[in-house]
Amino acid sequence: MSRRFEDLMLAIWSRRAGLSTLLLPLSWLYGLLSARRLRARARTAWRAPVPVVVVGNILVGGTGKTPVTIAVCQALSARGWHPGIVSRGYGAAVGPEPRLSDDGAEAVRLGDEPALIHTATGAPVAVHPRRALAAAALLKARPDVDVLIADDGLQHTALARDLEIIVQDGRGIGNGRLLPAGPLREPPGRLTRADWLVTHLAADEPTPHGHPSTAPHAVIMRLRPERVTQLASGRDLCWDAWRAEQGAAPCSAAAGIGRPERFFAMLRAAGVTLSRTLRVPDHRTIPAVALRDLPPGPVLITPKDAVKCVPPHDARLWAVRAAPLFSDPRWLDALDQALRTAARDRTSTAAGITL
């Protein structure tokens, strides 16, 4: 999807008028068919022998699922778990068999987001459009995995889940309508059935009206720069050291993610003067010709863009790794405890069957 078309659709989906209203009959049909499909898949869902937590969204476009998945994976690893990641592998021609990071974790093999998650966490990753196949392949190859995290798997009900984390952003629920009259894959009420609702906001963005207080657990997430790595040399600096080295000199920034403006806003909030910004369609590689048109000086990019860059690297490129700040960090402790309960329930069920 081109950025111009995406901007047009976002404008349409922000209001309940005009073209959005004309498209309502198609939304009703979409809702009917989608609900039927989700129910049919759920009835025959494959249940993994280990707990499964799903990270997903009901809003089309980038909401911040990847940083949440990374944060969950790192938090569970720190608490003694051995997580494995399953994902669709968007952007990679996966083929009939699942692909595992053990056989190569390049973005061209796994897709940019699974490759980024593996790079950031070290957790094993399996990708396939049928998440249950990916999960089974991962558990067979890595028997030490004791919890699965399904990235962008909310609507993939063929994989049974124990816990759900829905991620939204400052758009909230948009105009509250289903595709194509609105930006939603599922009705707004779906948010209240999640175990956790994480709202990803830019540094200066207010809490959206669509943030429901009725959600079991509602958490705000904002990102702040933590480290910066030069792609050409591998030189890695903490954010404050890099800022001190660069001084007040302006930089450029480029992003091929769902919401590039959020990345740019984070940089500005952290004190960076951006002389130019470059928006690239989500999952696309930043074109070298577009980089040449940027002013001299550092070009800041996201880690998701960095995993798609191949040598030789432009010496101006610096990947910014961001750390999440949660309004209530204790939600990760609660997630850990909920998964331990799920694991105990599985053990008890298995023991009962054996007896």
C-alpha positions in Angstrom: 0.0 0.0 0.0 1.4 3.4 -1.0 1.8 6.1 1.6 -0.6 8.4 -0.3 -3.3 5.8 -0.5 -2.8 4.8 3.2 -3.1 8.5 4.2 -6.3 8.7 2.2 -7.8 5.7 3.8 -6.8 6.9 7.3 -8.6 10.2 6.6 -11.8 8.3 5.5 -11.6 6.0 8.5 -11.3 8.9 11.0 -15.0 10.0 10.4 -18.4 8.5 10.1 -19.4 10.3 7.0 -19.0 10.4 3.2 -17.3 7.4 1.6 -17.2 5.5 5.0 -21.0 5.6 5.2 -21.3 4.4 1.6 -19.1 1.5 2.3 -21.2 0.3 5.4 -23.0 -2.5 3.6 -19.6 -4.0 2.7 -18.6 -3.7 6.3 -21.6 -5.6 7.5 -20.8 -8.4 5.0 -17.2 -8.4 6.1 -18.2 -8.6 9.7 -20.6 -11.5 9.1 -18.1 -13.5 7.0 -15.1 -12.8 9.3 -17.0 -13.8 12.5 -18.1 -17.0 10.8 -14.5 -17.8 9.7 -13.0 -17.0 13.2 -15.6 -19.3 14.9 -15.1 -22.1 12.5 -11.3 -22.1 13.0 -11.6 -21.8 16.7 -13.7 -25.0 16.9 -10.9 -27.0 15.4 -8.0 -25.0 17.0 -4.8 -26.8 17.7 -3.8 -26.6 21.4 -0.1 -26.6 22.0 1.4 -28.6 24.9 2.8 -25.3 26.3 1.1 -22.0 27.2 0.4 -19.6 24.3 0.2 -15.9 24.5 -1.0 -14.0 21.5 0.0 -10.4 20.6 -2.2 -8.8 18.0 -4.5 -5.9 17.1 -8.0 -5.3 15.7 -6.9 -2.0 13.9 -5.2 -2.3 10.5 -1.7 -1.0 10.1 1.1 -0.7 12.6 0.1 -0.2 16.2 3.3 -1.3 17.9 2.9 -5.1 18.2 6.6 -5.8 17.5 8.0 -3.8 20.5 5.3 -5.4 22.7 6.3 -8.8 21.5 10.0 -8.1 22.2 9.2 -6.7 25.6 7.1 -9.7 26.6 9.7 -12.1 25.3 12.5 -10.4 27.2 10.4 -10.2 30.4 9.6 -13.8 30.3 13.2 -14.8 29.6 14.3 -12.8 32.6 11.7 -14.7 34.8 13.0 -18.1 33.8 10.9 -19.0 30.8 12.3 -20.2 27.4 10.1 -18.4 24.9 9.6 -19.3 21.3 8.1 -17.0 18.7 5.7 -17.9 15.9 4.7 -15.5 13.2 3.2 -15.4 9.7 6.4 -14.3 8.1 5.0 -11.4 6.1 7.1 -10.4 3.2 8.9 -13.7 2.9 7.9 -16.5 0.5 7.7 -19.1 3.2 6.4 -22.0 1.1 4.6 -25.2 2.3 6.9 -25.9 5.3 7.6 -23.7 8.3 10.9 -21.8 8.4 13.0 -21.8 11.6 15.5 -19.1 12.7 17.9 -22.0 13.5 18.3 -22.4 9.7 18.9 -18.8 9.1 17.4 -15.6 10.6 17.7 -13.2 7.7 14.8 -10.9 6.9 14.5 -12.4 3.4 13.9 -15.9 5.0 11.6 -15.0 7.9 10.2 -11.6 7.2 11.4 -8.3 8.7 9.5 -8.4 11.9 10.3 -12.0 12.9 14.0 -11.4 12.0 14.0 -8.3 14.2 12.3 -10.1 17.1 15.0 -12.9 16.9 17.8 -10.4 16.7 16.5 -8.4 19.7 15.7 -11.4 21.9 17.7 -14.3 20.8 14.5 -16.4 21.0 13.9 -19.1 18.4 11.4 -18.2 15.7 9.2 -20.2 13.3 7.2 -18.6 10.6 4.3 -19.9 8.5 0.9 -18.5 7.5 -0.6 -21.4 9.5 0.7 -20.5 13.0 -0.2 -24.0 14.3 2.2 -25.5 11.8 4.9 -23.0 12.8 4.3 -23.8 16.5 4.5 -27.5 16.1 7.7 -27.3 14.0 9.3 -25.0 16.6 8.4 -27.2 19.6 9.8 -30.3 17.7 13.1 -28.5 16.9 13.4 -26.8 20.3 12.0 -29.0 23.0 13.3 -26.5 25.7 10.7 -23.9 24.6 8.1 -23.8 27.4 5.9 -20.8 26.2 4.9 -19.6 22.8 4.4 -16.0 21.8 2.3 -15.6 18.6 3.2 -12.4 17.0 0.3 -10.7 15.1 -1.9 -13.8 15.7 -5.1 -12.4 17.2 -7.3 -13.3 14.2 -5.5 -16.7 13.7 -7.9 -18.6 15.9 -6.7 -22.0 14.5 -4.0 -21.7 17.2 -5.6 -21.9 20.6 -4.3 -19.4 23.1 -4.2 -19.0 26.8 -3.8 -15.2 27.0 -4.3 -12.3 24.6 -2.6 -9.0 24.4 -4.2 -6.5 22.1 -2.1 -3.5 21.0 -3.7 -0.3 19.8 -2.2 3.2 19.2 -3.3 6.8 19.4 -6.0 6.2 16.7 -7.9 4.2 19.2 -10.7 2.5 17.2 -10.9 5.1 14.5 -14.5 5.6 13.5 -15.4 2.3 15.1 -16.4 0.6 11.9 -15.3 -2.6 10.3 -13.4 -2.8 7.0 -13.8 -1.3 4.5 -15.9 1.5 6.0 -13.5 1.7 9.0 -10.1 0.5 10.1 -11.2 -2.5 12.3 -10.8 -6.2 11.7 -13.1 -7.0 14.6 -15.8 -5.0 16.4 -14.7 -2.5 19.1 -16.1 -4.8 21.8 -13.3 -7.2 21.1 -11.0 -5.0 23.0 -12.7 -5.7 26.3 -12.2 -9.4 25.9 -8.5 -9.2 25.9 -6.4 -10.1 28.9 -4.3 -6.9 28.4 -4.8 -3.9 26.3 -1.6 -2.0 25.5 -2.0 1.4 24.0 1.2 2.6 22.2 1.5 6.4 22.2 4.1 8.8 20.9 6.0 10.8 23.5 3.6 13.8 23.3 0.4 12.0 22.4 -2.6 12.1 24.8 -4.5 9.0 25.8 -7.1 8.3 23.0 -10.8 8.3 23.6 -11.0 4.7 22.4 -9.0 3.5 25.4 -11.7 1.5 27.3 -11.7 1.5 31.1 -13.6 -1.8 30.9 -10.6 -3.7 29.6 -9.3 -6.2 32.2 -5.9 -4.6 32.2 -5.1 -1.4 30.3 -1.5 -0.2 30.0 0.0 2.7 28.2 3.3 2.2 26.3 5.7 4.9 25.1 9.1 4.3 23.5 12.3 6.2 24.2 15.7 5.9 22.4 18.1 3.6 24.3 21.0 2.8 22.0 22.2 3.7 18.5 24.3 1.4 16.2 26.1 2.5 13.0 25.3 -0.1 10.4 28.6 0.2 8.4 30.9 -0.2 11.4 28.8 -1.9 14.0 29.7 0.9 16.4 27.2 0.9 19.3 26.6 3.8 21.6 24.1 4.5 24.4 21.7 7.3 23.4 23.1 10.0 25.6 26.7 9.3 24.4 25.6 9.5 20.8 23.7 12.7 21.4 26.7 14.2 23.1 28.9 13.2 20.2 26.5 14.6 17.6 25.8 17.8 19.5 23.1 20.1 18.0 23.8 19.1 14.4 20.5 18.3 12.6 19.9 14.7 11.3 17.6 13.0 8.9 15.3 10.1 9.7 13.8 7.4 7.5 11.3 4.7 8.4 9.5 1.9 6.6 7.1 1.0 9.4 3.3 1.2 9.9 3.4 4.6 11.6 6.7 6.5 10.7 5.5 9.7 12.3 5.6 8.0 15.7 9.3 7.2 15.2 10.0 10.8 14.1 8.0 12.2 17.1 10.1 10.0 19.5 13.3 11.4 18.0 12.2 15.0 18.3 11.0 14.4 21.9 14.5 13.1 22.7 16.0 16.3 21.5 16.9 15.5 17.8 16.5 18.2 15.2 15.3 16.5 12.0 16.2 18.4 8.9 14.4 15.8 6.6 12.2 12.8 7.1 11.6 9.9 4.7 8.4 7.7 4.9 8.6 4.4 3.2 5.7 1.9 2.9 5.6 -0.7 5.6 7.8 -3.7 5.1 9.6 -2.1 2.2 13.4 -1.5 2.1 14.5 2.1 2.2 15.6 2.9 -1.4 19.3 3.8 -1.8 18.4 6.5 -4.3 16.1 8.1 -1.7 18.9 8.1 0.9 21.2 9.9 -1.6 18.7 12.8 -1.8 18.9 13.4 2.0 21.1 16.1 3.4 24.6 15.3 4.7 24.8 14.0 8.2 23.4 11.0 10.1 20.3 9.2 9.0 18.4 7.6 11.8 16.4 4.5 11.0 14.4 1.8 12.9 15.7 -1.6 13.8 13.0 -3.1 11.5 14.5 -1.1 8.6 18.0 -2.1 9.7 17.4 -5.9 9.3 16.5 -5.3 5.7 19.6 -3.4 4.8 22.4 -5.4 3.1 26.1 -4.5 2.9 27.7 -2.4 1.9 26.0 0.0 4.3 25.7 3.7 3.8 28.0 5.2 6.5 25.3 7.7 7.5 22.8 5.0 8.7 22.3 4.6 12.4 19.7 2.2 13.8 17.9 3.5 16.9 16.9 0.9 19.4 14.1 2.0 21.7 13.1 0.9 25.2 9.4 0.7 26.2 8.1 2.6 29.1 4.9 1.2 30.5 2.4 3.1 32.7 2.4 0.1 35.0 5.4 -2.2 34.6 3.9 -4.7 37.0 1.7 -6.0 34.1 4.6 -8.2 33.0 4.7 -9.8 36.5 1.0 -10.4 36.2 1.5 -12.0 32.8 4.2 -14.2 34.2 1.9 -15.4 36.9 -1.0 -16.0 34.6 1.2 -18.1 32.3 2.4 -20.2 35.3 -1.2 -20.9 36.2 -1.9 -21.9 32.6 1.2 -24.2 32.7 0.0 -25.8 35.9 -3.4 -26.4 34.5 -1.9 -28.2 31.5 0.2 -30.4 33.8 -2.9 -31.2 35.9 -4.9 -32.1 32.8 -2.2 -34.3 31.4 -1.8 -36.1 34.7 -5.6 -36.7 34.9 -5.6 -38.2 31.4 -2.6 -40.4 32.2 -4.4 -41.7 35.3 
